[in-house]
Amino acid sequence: MKTSTFSVINFGCRTTQSDGAAIEEALLNKNLRKESIEKKSDLVIINTCTVTKTADAEARKTIRRIHRRNPDTKIVVTGCAAQIDPYKYASMKNVDLVLGNKEKIEYKTWNNLKYDRKIQVDDIFKFSKNQHESIEKFEGKSRAFIEIQQGCNHRCTFCIIPYGRGNNRSVPIGIIVNRIQAFVNNGYKEVVLTGVDITDYGKDLPGKPSLSQLIKRILNLVPNLMRLRLSSIDCAEITGDFWSILLDKRLMPHFHLSLQSGNNLILKRMKRRHTREQAINFCKKVKSLRPDATFGADIIAGFPTESEIMFQDSLKLIDECELTHLHIFPYSPREKTPASRMPQIDKKIIKERAKQLREKGKKNLLKYLKNKIGDKNFILIESSDIQKSTGKDQHFIKVQIDQKIQEGNIIPCVYTGIYNDVLFAKKI
């Protein structure tokens, strides 16, 4: 069957989304047509995640659904889950090809897909350089994502990601700056720095430039970039020169922190590098310099050995750090990780703790949103139709405006109301 249409289905983090965009660009350059409905596609790429068992299971469920709808569709599986356990996906009769994380970001892979070997997955730890190809456009996206590093040198006891992504591999500053300038030239007004562990940036490069140095270079060398945003960061690895950069208004005042727990003993058992006190002090210092700053965080519910008292520390941390954007992960044991061999928490307790964390986060978010009514801000428009437009403000809050505005534009507005977790606004 001749391949003329394709779909890419991404599971997981912004790094995966960035990888998916690279795959799309490679296939579009082959003159294939992107199909929004996967059941109509000749080729479907499943870009997997393996952070939790749920993400893994969802990917396999999607594969089976696509095959049922269109048995003739070629299904290619890639991403972290495929890298870590390629045989699990190769054993699925409806999968035609399994690609590793290194293979998926090489243009040559997509220029000439070969199905002669079902598994094409190399050892990710063999690679010491970031091989990511340059992307200049993100189909259907109003903001651009640039992957500044891959992999992780740390070994948190719950995490299997290094085995899917390898060790830290940073992109040189000059290449990053040039790519961002290309984004701006293509009309993007906001760029997001992504990676597996972006605060570890530069430690493998000559001169060991820090993330802060990278940010400073970007802001200085790309003066026409309107908004620079950071993905998840680790407060323990923030260097001292970060605080002066924070004052630049083009650096968006929303910071998503990889916290995972609010209890010091649990953090130690996780092999995290920060304490709850460091997290609180980081947020306080950011607020002292950027009073309008907001914070998000990843928190794991029910990590092995977590007592009720320990859990309460995580609940309290939401208020102490003024967290408004929470990603709550019910603990999911990943095979071969140290945490999977620790005494486990009952699944019902994990579920209940995750629920409490989400409810607390939602309460904080709604309180924050109510206090924003009447304030002014700038909105990056992400989608629009005849009657309304939606986008994100500087604090990554979803905003709706009841008029059609061109996607990708940044417009001033005033907040007029709230519905669920969406702010309503009027253009000014």
N, C-alpha and C positions, 0 to 999 in steps of 0.2 A: 504493500500500500504506500502511495506517495504521501509524504508528510508536507502539508501546507499550512496547518494551523496548530497552535500550541497553547497550553495554559501552564502557569507556574503556581503551585499552592505552597505557601510558606507557613511553617509552624515555628513558634518561638520568638526569639529576641530580635532587636533591631539589626544585629549583625547578620542574622539569617535573612532578614528583609533586604539588607544591602546585597548579600550574595544572590538573592533571588532577582534583584534588579539587574545584576551583572549577567545572569543567565538570560533574562529577557532581552537585554540589549544584544547579546551575542546571537540569539535566534532571530531577532528583528533584522539584524544586519545580514542574515541569510535569506531575507525577504519572506520569512514566515509571518503569518498574520496571528496576532495575539487574540485569543478567544476568551471572552469573559465567562462563558459557561463551559466548564470543563467537559461536559458530556458531548459537546460538539467538536472537541479537539482531536486531531490525529495523534498528538503527542502531549502527554501530561507529565510534568516534573513535580514530584513530591519532595519538597525540601524539608527534611525532618528536624525535630528537636528531641533531646533526650534528657532534659532537666528533670522531668518527672515521668513516672510510668504512664500517667494519663496522656501526656503528649505523644508518647510512643504508641500507645493503644489507639489514639485518635488518628494517627497517620495510617496505621494498618486498616482501620475501619474505612477511611477515605479511599484507600486503594481498592478495597473490595467493592465499595459502592460505585466507583468509576467503572470498574470492570463489568459490573452487572448492567450498568446503563449503556455501555458501549464496549463490547468484548474485543472489538478491533483496535481500540486505542492502544498505542504504545505507552507503557508506563515506566518511567525512569525514576528511581529512588536515590536521593542523595542526602547530604546533611549529616548532623552529628550522630543520630541513631544509626544511620547507614554506615558511617565510619567505624563506630564502635562494634556493631554486630551485623556485618554485611550478610552473613549466612542466614540470619533470621528472615531478612527480606528476600534474599535470593531463593529461599525455599518456598516462597509464595508463587504459585503457578501463574498468577496474573501480573507478576513483575517481569519486565523484559530486561532491565539493566540496573545494576547497583553501582553508583559512583561515589568515591570518597570526597572529603572536603577539599583536598588539594586539586583533584581532577575537575571538580565542578566549577572552579573559578578560572580555569584556563580556557581561553577562547577556542583553542584548537580542538578541545573536547567537543564543543557544540558545532564547530564547523564541519566535523565529520564523525557523527555518532556511529560507533561500531558496536554491534550486538554479538560479535563472535565470542567474547568472554562475558558471561553474565555478571561476574564480580570484577570491577576495576577500581580497587581500593589499595593505595600504597600506605606504608607506615608513616603516619603524620609526624612522628618525632624525628624523622630523617631530615626535615626541612628547617633551615635556619633563617630563611628570608621570607618576607611576605610577598606572595606571588600575585596579589590581587590586581586584576586588570583595571584600566582606567574606565570609568563610567562618566558620561557627560550629561545624560538625560535619564530621568526616572519616569517611566510611563505611568501617567495617571496620578503623579505625586506633585504636591505643591511645594514641598521642601526636598532638599537634596541630602543624602546621607554619604558620608565618607568614612571608610574604614581606616583608622589610623594605626591599628595594630591587630594582630591575631594571636590567639592562644593565651596561655596563662602559666606562669612559673610557680604559682602557689598550689597547694594541695589541701584545700579545705576538706574535712573528713566526710562531708555529705555529697561532694561534687564530683561528677564524672566528666565534666566538660573538657578538662585538659586532654583526656584520652580521645576526644572527638576533634579538638582544635589544635592540639600540640602545645609547645612552649611559646612564650612570648616572642613575637616577631613584629617589629615596628617598621612603619613606612617612613623614609627620610623626610625631613621637614620641607625641603624644596619641592619634592613631588606632591606633597599634600597641598602646599600653597598654590602650585600650578593647577591642580585639579579643582580647587575651590574657585580660583579665578575663572576657570572654564565653566563652572556651574553658574557663576554670576553673569558671565557673558551670555549664557543661555537663558537668562531671565530669572534664575532662582534668587529669592531674597533672604532665605533662611537655609543654613547648612547645619547639620547635626554631626558631631564627631562621635563615631561608634567604634566598638571593639569589644573583646571579651573582658579586658581589664585595662581601660584606657588610662587609669592613674599609674599604671606600670609602664607607660609609654616611654620609649627612648633609652631604656636601660641596656639594650642590646646594640645601640648605635654608637658610632664614634663620637666621643665627647659627652655621651650620656645626657642628651637634652631631656628636660622634664616636660610633663604635660603643660605646665604653666608657661615654659619658654615657647612651646609650640603655639599655644593660644596667643601669646604676645606677638609672635611673628605673623600669624594669620591676620590679626587685627591691624597690624602696622602695614603689612604688604598687600592686603586686599581692602583698601579703604572704602570701596564701594559695596562691600558686603554689609547688608543691613542688620542681620541677626545671626549670631553664632550660638548654638545650643549644645550642651553636653549630655551624653547619655549617662548611664549608671557610673557613679564614682565611688571610690573607697576613701573615706575621710582620713584613714590612718596613713595614706600615702600622699596626701596633699602637701606640697612643699611651701616654704615661707613666702616665695615670690607670688603665690596665688592671690594674696590679699590685695595687692595693688591692681592686678588685672581685673579683679571683681568690680572695681569702680567704673570700668568701661561699660556704658549703657548698652552697647551692642552685644555684650555677653548676657544671654537671657537669664533672668533671676529665678530660675527653677532648677533645682538640683535633686536628682534621684540617687539615693544613697543605698549602697549594698550593706544593710545593717544586719539582717538575718535573725537577730535576737536582741533583747534588752537586758539579758542577764549575763554577768561577766563569766560565771562558771561555764555556762552553755557556750558562750563565745570561745572560751578556751578549748572546750571539747570539740568545737567546730574547727579549731585552728584558724580562727579569724585573727586579724592583726590589730583590731581596735578594741577599746573598752566602751561600755555605755557612757562613761564620763567624757571620753573623747568625742563621741557622737553628739552629745548634748552641747559640749563646748564649741564644736564646729558650727552647729546650727546657730548658736548664740552669736558667735563672731561674724558669721555671714549676715545675720539680721542687723548687727550693729553697723555694718558697712552698706548693706542694701536692705533697708527696712521693709521693702515690699517683697522680699524673697519668699518663695514657697519651697516646700520639700516633699519629695516622695521617698518611698523606701520599699525594699524587698524584705519581707519577714517570713520566717519559717515557723509554722505552728506544729507543736508536738515533736520537736527534735528528741531523739532518744535520751532518756534520763531526765527530761524536763518535768519538774514538779509543778504543782499548782502555783506555789510561791514564785518559782522561776518564770512561769508564764505571765504572772501578774506584772513582772518587771517589763515584759514586752508590751503589755497593754499600757502601762504608765508611760513608756517611752514615746508612744504616739502623741501624747500631750506635751511631754517634756521637750520633744523636738519639733512640735507643731506640724506634724505630718498630715498632709491633705490628700496625697496620691499614693495609695497603698497597693502593692502587689503581694498578695498573701498566698503562700504555698503550703498546703498541708504536707507535712513531711512524707516523702516517698523514698524508701530505701533503694539505692542503686547498687546493683551487684558489684562486688569487689571493692566497694568503698569502705573505709574503717567504720563509718557510722552504721552501716548495715549490720555490723557484728556487735554493736552496743545493745543494751537492753531496750527493747522497743516499747512505745506507748500504744495503748489500745486505740484502734482506728476510730471508735466512737468519740473518744476524748479528743483526738486530733481534729476530727470534724467539728466538734463543738468549739474548740479553741480557735480554729480558723474562722468560724462564724462570728465569734465575739470580736476578733481583730477586724474583720470586714465591717461589722456594725459600728465599731469605734471609729474606724477610718471614715466611713460614710457620714457619721455624725459630725466629725471635724470638718469634712469637706462642705457640708451643707451650712454649717456655721460660718465658714469662710465666705461662701458664695453670698449669703444673706448680707454680709457686711460690705460686699462689693457693689451693691445696687446704688446707682448714682455716681460711681467712679467712672473715669475715662481710661481707655486703653487702646492699644493697637492690635488689630486682628489680622492674622494671615488666613486668607480664604482658601479652604481646602476643597469644597464642593459647592455647587449651586444649581438651582433649577429656576423655573419661571417665577416662583413665589418667594423663595428663601435662599439664603447662603449660610453655610456653616464653616467654622474654622477654629483656630486655637489662638488664644491671646499669649502674651509674653510669659505667663505663668503656666502655660499648657492646659488652660481651662477651655473646655468646649463652649463655643459661643454661637448663637444663631441670630441672624439678622433677616428681617422680613422683606427683603428685596434681592434681586439678582445682581451679583457682583462677580466680576471676572475672577476665576480661580488663579491663585498665585499672587494676587494683589494684597498689599498690606494697607488697611484702612483704619482711620480713627473712629472711635465709637464711644457711646456712653451706655452703661448697663441700666436696663430698665426693669428687669424682673428675673425670675428663676423658675424653672420647672425641672423636677428631679435633680440631676447633676449638670444641667445645661443653663448657662446664663443667656438671657435675651438682651439684645442690644439694638441701638439705633445709630446709624451712621451720622457723623457730625462733620 
